[in-house]
């Protein structure tokens, strides 16, 4: 996995190798190649590229995905990861929609 042309991590022979600080990345990879970003923030936005190789090293696939984390402080105030808001919130409701290789993820808190 690469973000904005900077290598993040890879999995090969079931072993994960990080090219960035694991804690700063807040990311992990599953055995099926799925990338997970924990507690996504605006700075996580960018072009992500996954490259998949066959066992013999030949290129199998390469996919580019633009990941955009949006949010205005007023709308996300109670569920927002910004340090200026530290009040406890109820369980957030996550919803996702995928259209034409673009995924939109929404996090809401009903009060």
MOPAC internal coordinates of N, CA, C and O (Angstrom, degrees):
PM7 1SCF
backbone

  N    0.0000 0     0.00 0     0.00 0    0    0    0
  C    1.4489 1     0.00 0     0.00 0    1    0    0
  C    1.5144 1   109.34 1     0.00 0    2    1    0
  O    1.2310 1   121.42 1   -42.30 1    3    2    1
  N    1.3367 1   114.88 1   137.70 1    3    2    1
  C    1.4541 1   122.70 1  -179.61 1    5    3    2
  C    1.5177 1   107.85 1  -129.99 1    6    5    3
  O    1.2310 1   120.36 1   -39.51 1    7    6    5
  N    1.3399 1   116.92 1   140.49 1    7    6    5
  C    1.4637 1   121.60 1   174.25 1    9    7    6
  C    1.5216 1   107.74 1  -121.18 1   10    9    7
  O    1.2310 1   120.95 1   -57.08 1   11   10    9
  N    1.3310 1   115.80 1   122.92 1   11   10    9
  C    1.4694 1   120.86 1  -179.92 1   13   11   10
  C    1.5344 1   111.34 1    48.08 1   14   13   11
  O    1.2310 1   120.75 1  -133.21 1   15   14   13
  N    1.3148 1   116.16 1    46.79 1   15   14   13
  C    1.4699 1   124.57 1   178.37 1   17   15   14
  C    1.5320 1   114.03 1    68.26 1   18   17   15
  O    1.2310 1   119.93 1  -169.04 1   19   18   17
  N    1.3364 1   117.74 1    10.96 1   19   18   17
  C    1.4638 1   120.91 1   176.93 1   21   19   18
  C    1.5259 1   108.51 1  -109.98 1   22   21   19
  O    1.2310 1   120.70 1   -56.08 1   23   22   21
  N    1.3156 1   116.27 1   123.92 1   23   22   21
  C    1.4542 1   121.58 1  -178.56 1   25   23   22
  C    1.5229 1   110.99 1   -63.80 1   26   25   23
  O    1.2310 1   120.78 1   -48.98 1   27   26   25
  N    1.3326 1   116.12 1   131.02 1   27   26   25
  C    1.4659 1   120.97 1   177.42 1   29   27   26
  C    1.5220 1   111.25 1   -99.40 1   30   29   27
  O    1.2310 1   121.17 1   119.05 1   31   30   29
  N    1.3247 1   115.37 1   -60.95 1   31   30   29
  C    1.4585 1   120.43 1  -177.12 1   33   31   30
  C    1.5109 1   109.87 1  -161.52 1   34   33   31
  O    1.2310 1   121.45 1   -11.85 1   35   34   33
  N    1.3324 1   114.84 1   168.15 1   35   34   33
  C    1.4562 1   119.81 1   176.89 1   37   35   34
  C    1.5143 1   108.96 1  -147.98 1   38   37   35
  O    1.2310 1   121.35 1   -20.22 1   39   38   37
  N    1.3183 1   115.02 1   159.78 1   39   38   37
  C    1.4565 1   120.55 1   173.15 1   41   39   38
  C    1.5185 1   107.07 1  -125.81 1   42   41   39
  O    1.2310 1   121.28 1   -49.98 1   43   42   41
  N    1.3267 1   115.16 1   130.02 1   43   42   41
  C    1.4597 1   121.09 1   179.57 1   45   43   42
  C    1.5196 1   107.61 1  -146.36 1   46   45   43
  O    1.2310 1   120.94 1   -51.01 1   47   46   45
  N    1.3013 1   115.81 1   128.99 1   47   46   45
  C    1.4700 1   120.82 1  -177.78 1   49   47   46
  C    1.5272 1   111.08 1    53.13 1   50   49   47
  O    1.2310 1   121.27 1  -138.87 1   51   50   49
  N    1.3387 1   115.18 1    41.13 1   51   50   49
  C    1.4740 1   122.99 1   177.80 1   53   51   50
  C    1.5255 1   113.43 1    65.52 1   54   53   51
  O    1.2310 1   120.13 1  -164.95 1   55   54   53
  N    1.3218 1   117.35 1    15.05 1   55   54   53
  C    1.4631 1   121.41 1   177.65 1   57   55   54
  C    1.5219 1   108.63 1  -113.43 1   58   57   55
  O    1.2310 1   121.02 1   -45.96 1   59   58   57
  N    1.3354 1   115.65 1   134.04 1   59   58   57
  C    1.4659 1   121.55 1  -179.37 1   61   59   58
  C    1.5155 1   109.42 1   -97.65 1   62   61   59
  O    1.2310 1   121.14 1   -46.52 1   63   62   61
  N    1.3239 1   115.42 1   133.48 1   63   62   61
  C    1.4597 1   121.29 1   176.34 1   65   63   62
  C    1.5165 1   108.35 1  -122.59 1   66   65   63
  O    1.2310 1   120.53 1   -54.50 1   67   66   65
  N    1.3361 1   116.60 1   125.50 1   67   66   65
  C    1.4631 1   122.40 1   178.46 1   69   67   66
  C    1.5273 1   109.26 1   -96.20 1   70   69   67
  O    1.2310 1   120.82 1   -43.45 1   71   70   69
  N    1.3396 1   116.05 1   136.55 1   71   70   69
  C    1.4618 1   121.91 1   175.33 1   73   71   70
  C    1.5254 1   110.78 1  -105.06 1   74   73   71
  O    1.2310 1   120.59 1   176.87 1   75   74   73
  N    1.3122 1   116.47 1    -3.13 1   75   74   73
  C    1.4636 1   123.11 1   178.46 1   77   75   74
  C    1.5199 1   107.88 1  -130.22 1   78   77   75
  O    1.2310 1   120.71 1   -12.55 1   79   78   77
  N    1.3140 1   116.24 1   167.45 1   79   78   77
  C    1.4569 1   121.23 1   176.85 1   81   79   78
  C    1.5267 1   109.28 1   -61.56 1   82   81   79
  O    1.2310 1   120.16 1   -57.04 1   83   82   81
  N    1.3144 1   117.30 1   122.96 1   83   82   81
  C    1.4652 1   123.15 1  -174.84 1   85   83   82
  C    1.5280 1   112.02 1   -58.83 1   86   85   83
  O    1.2310 1   120.08 1   138.66 1   87   86   85
  N    1.3310 1   117.45 1   -41.34 1   87   86   85
  C    1.4659 1   120.97 1  -178.69 1   89   87   86
  C    1.5262 1   111.55 1   -70.48 1   90   89   87
  O    1.2310 1   119.91 1   139.92 1   91   90   89
  N    1.3195 1   117.78 1   -40.08 1   91   90   89
  C    1.4655 1   120.88 1   178.91 1   93   91   90
  C    1.5218 1   110.87 1   -68.45 1   94   93   91
  O    1.2310 1   120.30 1   144.00 1   95   94   93
  N    1.3084 1   117.04 1   -36.00 1   95   94   93
  C    1.4654 1   121.91 1  -179.42 1   97   95   94
  C    1.5277 1   110.96 1   -68.06 1   98   97   95
  O    1.2310 1   120.17 1   142.35 1   99   98   97
  N    1.3281 1   117.29 1   -37.65 1   99   98   97
  C    1.4633 1   122.34 1  -174.60 1  101   99   98
  C    1.5251 1   110.85 1    51.97 1  102  101   99
  O    1.2310 1   120.72 1  -146.15 1  103  102  101
  N    1.3073 1   116.24 1    33.85 1  103  102  101
  C    1.4527 1   119.96 1  -177.15 1  105  103  102
  C    1.5164 1   109.77 1  -126.45 1  106  105  103
  O    1.2310 1   121.89 1   -23.80 1  107  106  105
  N    1.3208 1   113.98 1   156.20 1  107  106  105
  C    1.4565 1   119.75 1   173.85 1  109  107  106
  C    1.5185 1   107.81 1  -147.55 1  110  109  107
  O    1.2310 1   121.45 1   -17.66 1  111  110  109
  N    1.3045 1   114.82 1   162.34 1  111  110  109
  C    1.4524 1   120.97 1  -178.70 1  113  111  110
  C    1.5247 1   108.35 1  -121.52 1  114  113  111
  O    1.2310 1   121.13 1   -40.42 1  115  114  113
  N    1.3220 1   115.44 1   139.58 1  115  114  113
  C    1.4538 1   121.79 1   177.58 1  117  115  114
  C    1.5281 1   109.18 1   -92.83 1  118  117  115
  O    1.2310 1   120.30 1   -15.78 1  119  118  117
  N    1.3138 1   117.03 1   164.22 1  119  118  117
  C    1.4583 1   121.06 1  -177.97 1  121  119  118
  C    1.5284 1   112.41 1   -59.77 1  122  121  119
  O    1.2310 1   120.08 1   154.10 1  123  122  121
  N    1.3346 1   117.45 1   -25.90 1  123  122  121
  C    1.4720 1   119.65 1   178.82 1  125  123  122
  C    1.5272 1   111.95 1   -84.39 1  126  125  123
  O    1.2310 1   120.02 1  -177.21 1  127  126  125
  N    1.3481 1   117.57 1     2.79 1  127  126  125
  C    1.4533 1   121.63 1   177.31 1  129  127  126
  C    1.5092 1   115.01 1    94.66 1  130  129  127
  O    1.2310 1   119.69 1   176.08 1  131  130  129
  N    1.3184 1   118.20 1    -3.92 1  131  130  129
  C    1.4598 1   122.07 1   179.80 1  133  131  130
  C    1.5271 1   110.49 1   -66.66 1  134  133  131
  O    1.2310 1   120.93 1   -46.02 1  135  134  133
  N    1.3360 1   115.83 1   133.98 1  135  134  133
  C    1.4567 1   121.96 1   176.29 1  137  135  134
  C    1.5192 1   108.58 1   -96.88 1  138  137  135
  O    1.2310 1   120.34 1   -46.96 1  139  138  137
  N    1.3202 1   116.96 1   133.04 1  139  138  137
  C    1.4617 1   122.08 1   176.21 1  141  139  138
  C    1.5151 1   108.90 1  -120.18 1  142  141  139
  O    1.2310 1   121.01 1   -50.71 1  143  142  141
  N    1.3377 1   115.67 1   129.29 1  143  142  141
  C    1.4617 1   121.63 1   176.07 1  145  143  142
  C    1.5202 1   107.20 1  -110.21 1  146  145  143
  O    1.2310 1   120.12 1   -58.26 1  147  146  145
  N    1.3048 1   117.37 1   121.74 1  147  146  145
  C    1.4556 1   121.42 1  -179.13 1  149  147  146
  C    1.5200 1   110.06 1   -89.06 1  150  149  147
  O    1.2310 1   120.47 1   -41.72 1  151  150  149
  N    1.3151 1   116.71 1   138.28 1  151  150  149
  C    1.4679 1   123.55 1   177.86 1  153  151  150
  C    1.5235 1   111.56 1    51.14 1  154  153  151
  O    1.2310 1   121.35 1  -120.76 1  155  154  153
  N    1.3422 1   115.02 1    59.24 1  155  154  153
  C    1.4620 1   120.93 1  -177.56 1  157  155  154
  C    1.5279 1   111.74 1   -58.64 1  158  157  155
  O    1.2310 1   120.83 1   -42.65 1  159  158  157
  N    1.3303 1   116.01 1   137.35 1  159  158  157
  C    1.4539 1   123.31 1   177.58 1  161  159  158
  C    1.5321 1   107.98 1  -128.32 1  162  161  159
  O    1.2310 1   120.37 1   -10.81 1  163  162  161
  N    1.3364 1   116.90 1   169.19 1  163  162  161
  C    1.4619 1   120.93 1  -177.20 1  165  163  162
  C    1.5244 1   112.45 1   -52.98 1  166  165  163
  O    1.2310 1   120.04 1   143.91 1  167  166  165
  N    1.3211 1   117.53 1   -36.09 1  167  166  165
  C    1.4637 1   121.26 1  -178.52 1  169  167  166
  C    1.5262 1   112.55 1   -65.81 1  170  169  167
  O    1.2310 1   119.91 1   164.83 1  171  170  169
  N    1.3254 1   117.78 1   -15.17 1  171  170  169
  C    1.4633 1   121.14 1   176.90 1  173  171  170
  C    1.5288 1   111.44 1   -78.82 1  174  173  171
  O    1.2310 1   120.33 1   169.09 1  175  174  173
  N    1.3267 1   116.98 1   -10.91 1  175  174  173
  C    1.4608 1   120.60 1   178.71 1  177  175  174
  C    1.5206 1   109.78 1   -61.42 1  178  177  175
  O    1.2310 1   121.09 1   -33.28 1  179  178  177
  N    1.3185 1   115.52 1   146.72 1  179  178  177
  C    1.4629 1   119.77 1   176.69 1  181  179  178
  C    1.5056 1   111.26 1   155.60 1  182  181  179
  O    1.2310 1   121.29 1     2.23 1  183  182  181
  N    1.3284 1   115.14 1  -177.77 1  183  182  181
  C    1.4591 1   121.92 1   178.50 1  185  183  182
  C    1.5198 1   108.56 1   -89.80 1  186  185  183
  O    1.2310 1   120.68 1   -61.62 1  187  186  185
  N    1.3198 1   116.30 1   118.38 1  187  186  185
  C    1.4590 1   122.76 1   177.88 1  189  187  186
  C    1.5226 1   108.67 1  -104.82 1  190  189  187
  O    1.2310 1   121.13 1   -42.58 1  191  190  189
  N    1.3197 1   115.44 1   137.42 1  191  190  189
  C    1.4613 1   121.04 1   179.95 1  193  191  190
  C    1.5138 1   108.61 1  -128.30 1  194  193  191
  O    1.2310 1   121.28 1   -49.36 1  195  194  193
  N    1.3172 1   115.16 1   130.64 1  195  194  193
  C    1.4591 1   120.54 1   173.95 1  197  195  194
  C    1.5265 1   107.39 1  -113.57 1  198  197  195
  O    1.2310 1   121.02 1   -45.47 1  199  198  197
  N    1.3184 1   115.66 1   134.53 1  199  198  197
  C    1.4551 1   121.81 1   178.60 1  201  199  198
  C    1.5253 1   107.54 1  -121.30 1  202  201  199
  O    1.2310 1   121.26 1   -49.21 1  203  202  201
  N    1.3338 1   115.19 1   130.79 1  203  202  201
  C    1.4638 1   121.16 1  -177.35 1  205  203  202
  C    1.5224 1   108.79 1  -119.01 1  206  205  203
  O    1.2310 1   121.14 1   -46.54 1  207  206  205
  N    1.3259 1   115.43 1   133.46 1  207  206  205
  C    1.4630 1   121.37 1  -179.67 1  209  207  206
  C    1.5209 1   110.21 1  -117.51 1  210  209  207
  O    1.2310 1   121.01 1   -29.14 1  211  210  209
  N    1.3321 1   115.67 1   150.86 1  211  210  209
  C    1.4620 1   121.98 1   172.70 1  213  211  210
  C    1.5288 1   108.24 1   -71.63 1  214  213  211
  O    1.2310 1   120.58 1   -11.00 1  215  214  213
  N    1.3309 1   116.49 1   169.00 1  215  214  213
  C    1.4706 1   121.18 1   178.19 1  217  215  214
  C    1.5260 1   111.45 1   -57.85 1  218  217  215
  O    1.2310 1   120.08 1   146.37 1  219  218  217
  N    1.3377 1   117.45 1   -33.63 1  219  218  217
  C    1.4660 1   120.98 1  -177.41 1  221  219  218
  C    1.5296 1   112.79 1   -84.19 1  222  221  219
  O    1.2310 1   120.04 1  -175.61 1  223  222  221
  N    1.3485 1   117.53 1     4.39 1  223  222  221
  C    1.4550 1   121.40 1   176.01 1  225  223  222
  C    1.5183 1   115.06 1    93.53 1  226  225  223
  O    1.2310 1   119.78 1   177.21 1  227  226  225
  N    1.3307 1   118.02 1    -2.79 1  227  226  225
  C    1.4566 1   120.92 1   179.33 1  229  227  226
  C    1.5282 1   109.86 1   -77.46 1  230  229  227
  O    1.2310 1   121.34 1   -37.06 1  231  230  229
  N    1.3330 1   115.04 1   142.94 1  231  230  229
  C    1.4645 1   120.41 1   179.25 1  233  231  230
  C    1.5190 1   110.47 1   -63.64 1  234  233  231
  O    1.2310 1   120.82 1   -52.67 1  235  234  233
  N    1.3372 1   116.04 1   127.33 1  235  234  233
  C    1.4652 1   121.15 1   179.09 1  237  235  234
  C    1.5232 1   110.57 1  -101.03 1  238  237  235
  O    1.2310 1   120.40 1   134.63 1  239  238  237
  N    1.3297 1   116.84 1   -45.37 1  239  238  237
  C    1.4637 1   120.40 1  -177.90 1  241  239  238
  C    1.5156 1   110.00 1  -161.52 1  242  241  239
  O    1.2310 1   121.83 1   -26.69 1  243  242  241
  N    1.3381 1   114.11 1   153.31 1  243  242  241
  C    1.4583 1   120.96 1   173.25 1  245  243  242
  C    1.5195 1   106.88 1  -140.94 1  246  245  243
  O    1.2310 1   120.81 1   -50.40 1  247  246  245
  N    1.3078 1   116.06 1   129.60 1  247  246  245
  C    1.4646 1   120.76 1  -176.69 1  249  247  246
  C    1.5178 1   109.49 1  -130.85 1  250  249  247
  O    1.2310 1   121.08 1   -45.43 1  251  250  249
  N    1.3346 1   115.54 1   134.57 1  251  250  249
  C    1.4640 1   121.87 1   178.14 1  253  251  250
  C    1.5210 1   108.63 1  -108.40 1  254  253  251
  O    1.2310 1   120.43 1   -44.44 1  255  254  253
  N    1.3185 1   116.79 1   135.56 1  255  254  253
  C    1.4546 1   122.43 1   179.10 1  257  255  254
  C    1.5221 1   109.14 1  -135.30 1  258  257  255
  O    1.2310 1   120.79 1   -50.70 1  259  258  257
  N    1.3215 1   116.09 1   129.30 1  259  258  257
  C    1.4643 1   120.22 1   175.11 1  261  259  258
  C    1.5281 1   106.80 1   -90.03 1  262  261  259
  O    1.2310 1   120.71 1   -58.60 1  263  262  261
  N    1.3240 1   116.25 1   121.40 1  263  262  261
  C    1.4567 1   122.43 1  -179.00 1  265  263  262
  C    1.5260 1   107.38 1  -110.38 1  266  265  263
  O    1.2310 1   120.58 1   -59.01 1  267  266  265
  N    1.3233 1   116.51 1   120.99 1  267  266  265
  C    1.4675 1   120.60 1  -177.46 1  269  267  266
  C    1.5174 1   108.96 1  -123.59 1  270  269  267
  O    1.2310 1   120.85 1   -57.72 1  271  270  269
  N    1.3125 1   115.98 1   122.28 1  271  270  269
  C    1.4635 1   121.48 1   175.35 1  273  271  270
  C    1.5186 1   106.29 1  -100.68 1  274  273  271
  O    1.2310 1   121.12 1   -64.12 1  275  274  273
  N    1.3306 1   115.45 1   115.88 1  275  274  273
  C    1.4541 1   120.68 1  -179.45 1  277  275  274
  C    1.5092 1   109.26 1  -111.67 1  278  277  275
  O    1.2310 1   121.20 1   -10.47 1  279  278  277
  N    1.2937 1   115.31 1   169.53 1  279  278  277
  C    1.4518 1   119.45 1   174.67 1  281  279  278
  C    1.4985 1   110.81 1   152.85 1  282  281  279
  O    1.2310 1   121.68 1   -46.06 1  283  282  281
  N    1.2980 1   114.38 1   133.94 1  283  282  281
  C    1.4497 1   120.12 1   174.83 1  285  283  282
  C    1.5145 1   107.19 1  -102.60 1  286  285  283
  O    1.2310 1   120.83 1   -38.64 1  287  286  285
  N    1.2923 1   116.01 1   141.36 1  287  286  285
  C    1.4661 1   120.18 1  -176.78 1  289  287  286
  C    1.5246 1   111.83 1   -54.56 1  290  289  287
  O    1.2310 1   119.97 1   141.05 1  291  290  289
  N    1.3050 1   117.67 1   -38.95 1  291  290  289
  C    1.4687 1   119.38 1  -177.83 1  293  291  290
  C    1.5185 1   111.89 1   -64.40 1  294  293  291
  O    1.2310 1   120.20 1   143.95 1  295  294  293
  N    1.3381 1   117.22 1   -36.05 1  295  294  293
  C    1.4518 1   120.22 1  -177.87 1  297  295  294
  C    1.5193 1   112.66 1   -81.72 1  298  297  295
  O    1.2310 1   119.93 1   149.32 1  299  298  297
  N    1.3138 1   117.74 1   -30.68 1  299  298  297
  C    1.4556 1   120.72 1  -176.29 1  301  299  298
  C    1.5222 1   112.25 1  -106.56 1  302  301  299
  O    1.2310 1   120.46 1  -165.56 1  303  302  301
  N    1.2954 1   116.73 1    14.44 1  303  302  301
  C    1.4540 1   120.84 1  -170.48 1  305  303  302
  C    1.5187 1   113.93 1   -46.89 1  306  305  303
  O    1.2310 1   119.77 1   129.27 1  307  306  305
  N    1.3070 1   118.04 1   -50.73 1  307  306  305
  C    1.4454 1   117.83 1  -174.28 1  309  307  306
  C    1.5198 1   115.07 1   -80.36 1  310  309  307
  O    1.2310 1   119.94 1   164.55 1  311  310  309
  N    1.3336 1   117.71 1   -15.45 1  311  310  309
  C    1.4585 1   119.54 1   179.86 1  313  311  310
  C    1.5186 1   111.38 1  -113.49 1  314  313  311
  O    1.2310 1   120.83 1  -168.65 1  315  314  313
  N    1.2881 1   116.02 1    11.35 1  315  314  313
  C    1.4469 1   121.61 1  -170.01 1  317  315  314
  C    1.5254 1   111.76 1   -82.20 1  318  317  315
  O    1.2310 1   119.70 1   -38.68 1  319  318  317
  N    1.3512 1   118.18 1   141.32 1  319  318  317
  C    1.4617 1   120.46 1  -179.99 1  321  319  318
  C    1.5230 1   113.81 1   -80.22 1  322  321  319
  O    1.2310 1   119.29 1  -177.41 1  323  322  321
  N    1.3381 1   118.96 1     2.59 1  323  322  321
  C    1.4561 1   120.33 1  -179.25 1  325  323  322
  C    1.5190 1   110.14 1   -67.49 1  326  325  323
  O    1.2310 1   120.84 1   -39.41 1  327  326  325
  N    1.3244 1   115.99 1   140.59 1  327  326  325
  C    1.4604 1   120.40 1  -174.38 1  329  327  326
  C    1.5305 1   113.26 1   -66.58 1  330  329  327
  O    1.2310 1   119.96 1   161.51 1  331  330  329
  N    1.3427 1   117.68 1   -18.49 1  331  330  329
  C    1.4592 1   119.10 1  -177.65 1  333  331  330
  C    1.5320 1   112.37 1   -74.15 1  334  333  331
  O    1.2310 1   119.93 1   168.82 1  335  334  333
  N    1.3204 1   117.73 1   -11.18 1  335  334  333
  C    1.4570 1   121.46 1   177.65 1  337  335  334
  C    1.5153 1   108.02 1  -115.61 1  338  337  335
  O    1.2310 1   120.36 1   -69.46 1  339  338  337
  N    1.3063 1   116.92 1   110.54 1  339  338  337
  C    1.4546 1   118.89 1  -176.29 1  341  339  338
  C    1.5256 1   112.53 1  -121.87 1  342  341  339
  O    1.2310 1   120.01 1  -169.04 1  343  342  341
  N    1.3328 1   117.59 1    10.96 1  343  342  341
  C    1.4559 1   119.67 1  -179.83 1  345  343  342
  C    1.5238 1   110.53 1   -74.69 1  346  345  343
  O    1.2310 1   120.13 1   -35.86 1  347  346  345
  N    1.3409 1   117.36 1   144.14 1  347  346  345
  C    1.4653 1   119.68 1   178.23 1  349  347  346
  C    1.5355 1   109.99 1   -66.86 1  350  349  347
  O    1.2310 1   121.22 1   -30.73 1  351  350  349
  N    1.3271 1   115.27 1   149.27 1  351  350  349
  C    1.4629 1   120.29 1  -179.25 1  353  351  350
  C    1.5253 1   109.43 1  -127.80 1  354  353  351
  O    1.2310 1   120.80 1   -21.39 1  355  354  353
  N    1.3391 1   116.07 1   158.61 1  355  354  353
  C    1.4644 1   118.30 1   174.46 1  357  355  354
  C    1.5341 1   110.01 1   -69.28 1  358  357  355
  O    1.2310 1   120.98 1    -9.06 1  359  358  357
  N    1.3113 1   115.73 1   170.94 1  359  358  357
  C    1.4657 1   121.12 1   179.52 1  361  359  358
  C    1.5273 1   110.54 1   -55.71 1  362  361  359
  O    1.2310 1   119.59 1   -56.38 1  363  362  361
  N    1.3367 1   118.39 1   123.62 1  363  362  361
  C    1.4642 1   119.79 1   179.05 1  365  363  362
  C    1.5269 1   111.27 1   -72.61 1  366  365  363
  O    1.2310 1   120.98 1   -24.97 1  367  366  365
  N    1.3243 1   115.72 1   155.03 1  367  366  365
  C    1.4575 1   122.41 1   177.51 1  369  367  366
  C    1.5256 1   107.13 1  -108.46 1  370  369  367
  O    1.2310 1   120.50 1   -61.70 1  371  370  369
  N    1.3236 1   116.66 1   118.30 1  371  370  369
  C    1.4619 1   121.82 1   179.82 1  373  371  370
  C    1.5195 1   109.38 1  -101.17 1  374  373  371
  O    1.2310 1   120.85 1   -44.09 1  375  374  373
  N    1.3269 1   115.98 1   135.91 1  375  374  373
  C    1.4577 1   120.37 1   173.95 1  377  375  374
  C    1.5171 1   107.91 1  -137.32 1  378  377  375
  O    1.2310 1   120.62 1   -31.74 1  379  378  377
  N    1.3255 1   116.41 1   148.26 1  379  378  377
  C    1.4597 1   121.06 1  -178.75 1  381  379  378
  C    1.5148 1   109.75 1  -136.16 1  382  381  379
  O    1.2310 1   121.57 1   -33.53 1  383  382  381
  N    1.3296 1   114.60 1   146.47 1  383  382  381
  C    1.4512 1   120.57 1   177.29 1  385  383  382
  C    1.5204 1   107.55 1  -137.95 1  386  385  383
  O    1.2310 1   120.45 1   -48.35 1  387  386  385
  N    1.3276 1   116.75 1   131.65 1  387  386  385
  C    1.4558 1   121.71 1  -179.33 1  389  387  386
  C    1.5299 1   108.78 1  -116.23 1  390  389  387
  O    1.2310 1   120.56 1   -60.16 1  391  390  389
  N    1.3494 1   116.53 1   119.84 1  391  390  389
  C    1.4550 1   122.38 1   179.31 1  393  391  390
  C    1.5176 1   108.31 1  -135.11 1  394  393  391
  O    1.2310 1   120.24 1   -55.32 1  395  394  393
  N    1.3304 1   117.14 1   124.68 1  395  394  393
  C    1.4694 1   122.58 1   178.16 1  397  395  394
  C    1.5322 1   112.79 1    49.63 1  398  397  395
  O    1.2310 1   120.53 1  -128.71 1  399  398  397
  N    1.3166 1   116.59 1    51.29 1  399  398  397
  C    1.4743 1   123.71 1   178.48 1  401  399  398
  C    1.5212 1   113.52 1    64.26 1  402  401  399
  O    1.2310 1   120.16 1  -164.09 1  403  402  401
  N    1.3387 1   117.30 1    15.91 1  403  402  401
  C    1.4602 1   121.45 1   175.82 1  405  403  402
  C    1.5208 1   107.45 1  -116.92 1  406  405  403
  O    1.2310 1   121.10 1   -52.75 1  407  406  405
  N    1.3139 1   115.49 1   127.25 1  407  406  405
  C    1.4585 1   118.88 1  -179.81 1  409  407  406
  C    1.5246 1   109.35 1  -109.83 1  410  409  407
  O    1.2310 1   121.44 1   -45.32 1  411  410  409
  N    1.3126 1   114.86 1   134.68 1  411  410  409
  C    1.4648 1   121.29 1   175.07 1  413  411  410
  C    1.5188 1   107.47 1  -113.61 1  414  413  411
  O    1.2310 1   120.81 1   -53.38 1  415  414  413
  N    1.3142 1   116.05 1   126.62 1  415  414  413
  C    1.4587 1   121.28 1   179.59 1  417  415  414
  C    1.5086 1   107.76 1  -118.41 1  418  417  415
  O    1.2310 1   121.07 1   -48.48 1  419  418  417
  N    1.3236 1   115.55 1   131.52 1  419  418  417
  C    1.4612 1   120.53 1  -178.13 1  421  419  418
  C    1.5142 1   108.68 1  -122.27 1  422  421  419
  O    1.2310 1   121.17 1   -42.74 1  423  422  421
  N    1.3110 1   115.36 1   137.26 1  423  422  421
  C    1.4560 1   122.40 1   177.49 1  425  423  422
  C    1.5146 1   107.89 1  -120.69 1  426  425  423
  O    1.2310 1   120.38 1   -59.31 1  427  426  425
  N    1.3294 1   116.88 1   120.69 1  427  426  425
  C    1.4621 1   121.45 1  -178.22 1  429  427  426
  C    1.5208 1   110.63 1  -125.34 1  430  429  427
  O    1.2310 1   121.11 1   -27.00 1  431  430  429
  N    1.2975 1   115.48 1   153.00 1  431  430  429
  C    1.4583 1   121.45 1   172.30 1  433  431  430
  C    1.5079 1   106.68 1  -125.97 1  434  433  431
  O    1.2310 1   120.45 1   -59.67 1  435  434  433
  N    1.3147 1   116.74 1   120.33 1  435  434  433
  C    1.4671 1   121.37 1   178.99 1  437  435  434
  C    1.5303 1   107.71 1   -88.46 1  438  437  435
  O    1.2310 1   121.04 1   -50.86 1  439  438  437
  N    1.3363 1   115.61 1   129.14 1  439  438  437
  C    1.4747 1   118.99 1   178.73 1  441  439  438
  C    1.5005 1   109.48 1  -130.99 1  442  441  439
  O    1.2310 1   120.10 1   180.00 1  443  442  441

